[in-house]
Amino acid sequence: MKQQRMAEAFGFFQAWLKNPLRVAAVAPSGRALASLITSEISRDTGPVIELGPGTGAFTRALIARGVKQEDLALIEFGSEFAAALHFHYPKARTLWMDAARLRTVDLFDGRQAGAVVSGLPLLSMPPRKVIAILTGAFRKMGPDAAFYQFTYSPRCPVPLRLLDHLGLEAERIGGTFANLPPAAVYRIRRRHPIPFHLVRFSSRQHVPVA
């Protein structure tokens, strides 16, 4: 297991060297952060979508909390990470794709997800892409489901103007100094439990910026 973690860390660092904006960290997320971001999820949550799983630190934590592999959809843009995830979690649905296209795929045969866990570097993304990711995710989730996002920033990685634009709200659920670098986790939910498929968004709408 130790050798596997060392190999994952080396592979993660190589991926960061190739594309620092996409990977956004020089090392995989640690156990403390994985425990924090999955702390409100259990086998009773239902299907879970993971965005940007990387080497699978959060995936392992989700499975340890009782989420079945069959109830996991792993959305990964990095081909090297996607291949490794498919090998280690063959019963999960691993998709090699951009998370901004999430709304275009059927993940759980029509079942709504109970949570989304995101390891995506939202701070380095343009507002329109963040909106595409969030709207795609919430269209796949039940009315009371939550989107969990970690960040290395002292503030929520989704600006308040974007949250207002989408009818969402964010709450910091905790932070950890045991991660490298230290990180915090935010829970993002609908302000009103209106299914997102009833909300229309136009590509011509003005997108607010921070």
Long-range contacts (C-beta under 8 A, 24 or more apart in sequence): 8-55, 8-56, 8-84, 9-55, 11-55, 11-80, 11-81, 11-84, 12-54, 12-55, 15-78, 15-80, 15-81, 21-121, 21-124, 22-77, 22-78, 22-121, 22-124, 23-54, 23-78, 23-121, 24-121, 24-123, 24-124, 25-121, 25-152, 25-181, 27-180, 28-54, 28-55, 28-57, 29-54, 29-57, 29-58, 29-119, 29-150, 29-179, 29-183, 30-57, 30-176, 30-178, 30-179, 30-180, 31-57, 31-61, 31-178, 32-176, 32-178, 32-179, 33-57, 33-150, 33-176, 33-178, 33-179, 33-183, 33-185, 34-58, 34-60, 34-61, 35-61, 36-150, 36-173, 36-174, 36-175, 36-176, 36-185, 37-61, 37-117, 37-148, 37-150, 37-185, 38-62, 38-65, 38-117, 38-148, 39-173, 39-174, 40-115, 40-146, 40-148, 40-173, 40-187, 41-65, 41-67, 41-114, 41-115, 41-117, 41-148, 42-66, 42-67, 43-67, 43-68, 45-114, 45-115, 46-71, 46-111, 46-112, 46-113, 46-114, 46-115, 46-142, 47-71, 47-72, 47-73, 47-107, 47-108, 47-111, 47-112, 47-113, 47-114, 48-72, 48-73, 48-113, 48-114, 48-115, 48-116, 48-117, 49-73, 49-75, 49-102, 49-107, 49-113, 49-115, 49-116, 49-117, 49-137, 49-140, 49-141, 50-74, 50-75, 50-116, 50-117, 50-118, 50-119, 51-75, 51-99, 51-102, 51-116, 51-117, 51-118, 51-119, 51-120, 51-133, 51-137, 52-76, 52-77, 52-99, 52-118, 52-119, 52-120, 52-121, 53-81, 53-85, 53-119, 54-78, 54-81, 54-119, 55-81, 55-84, 56-84, 56-85, 56-88, 56-89, 58-117, 58-119, 59-85, 59-89, 59-92, 62-117, 63-89, 71-108, 73-107, 73-108, 73-113, 75-99, 75-102, 99-133, 99-136, 99-137, 100-129, 100-132, 100-133, 100-136, 101-132, 101-136, 102-133, 102-136, 102-137, 102-139, 102-140, 103-132, 103-135, 103-136, 103-139, 103-140, 104-136, 107-140, 112-140, 112-141, 112-142, 112-145, 113-140, 113-141, 113-142, 113-145, 114-141, 114-142, 114-145, 115-141, 115-145, 115-146, 115-147, 115-148, 116-140, 116-141, 116-145, 116-146, 116-147, 116-148, 117-148, 118-147, 118-148, 118-149, 118-150, 119-150, 120-149, 122-149, 122-151, 122-157, 122-158, 123-151, 123-153, 123-157, 127-159, 127-162, 127-207, 127-208, 127-209, 127-210, 128-207, 130-158, 130-162, 131-162, 131-165, 131-166, 131-201, 131-207, 134-158, 134-162, 134-166, 134-168, 134-188, 135-166, 135-196, 135-201, 138-166, 138-168, 138-190, 138-196, 139-196, 139-197, 141-196, 143-190, 143-193, 143-194, 143-195, 144-189, 144-193, 145-189, 146-187, 146-188, 146-189, 147-187, 147-188, 147-189, 148-173, 148-185, 148-186, 148-187, 148-188, 149-185, 149-186, 149-188, 150-183, 150-184, 150-185, 150-186, 151-183, 151-184, 151-185, 151-186, 152-181, 152-182, 152-183, 152-184, 153-184, 154-184, 156-186, 157-186, 158-186, 158-188, 159-208, 159-209, 159-210, 160-210, 161-208, 161-209, 161-210, 162-207, 162-208, 162-210, 163-188, 164-208, 165-207, 165-208, 167-191, 167-192, 167-194, 167-199
